[in-house]
Amino acid sequence: MTKDKLLKDQLQTMVQKASRSIAAAKRLIDQGDHDFASSRAYYATFYAIEAILLTKNLIRPWQCLKNSSGYYILSGFIEPSNKTSASNS
């Protein structure tokens, strides 16, 4: 298997996992299970960030998940939707 094919397969897997997690979060919200829905939404975000990191040749995203969104926002890769940090609340 070529490197490009392997990357494409990994990206497809991460996008599918993110989509499934979003769908599960929606079902859980409909059932009134908001705390578990937030967990699924968290993992949807994790899988999406993992896909981004895979495109940057950072194959171990769980090692830098905490800083990954900040890195991409600061680098201009992702536009922040809200500049207020939760820690400032």
Secondary structure, 3 states (H helix, E strand, C coil): CCHHHHHHHHHHHHHHHHHHHHHHHHHHHHCCCHHHHHHHHHHHHHHHHHHHHHHCCCCCHHHCHHHHHHHHHHCCCCCCCCCCCHHHC
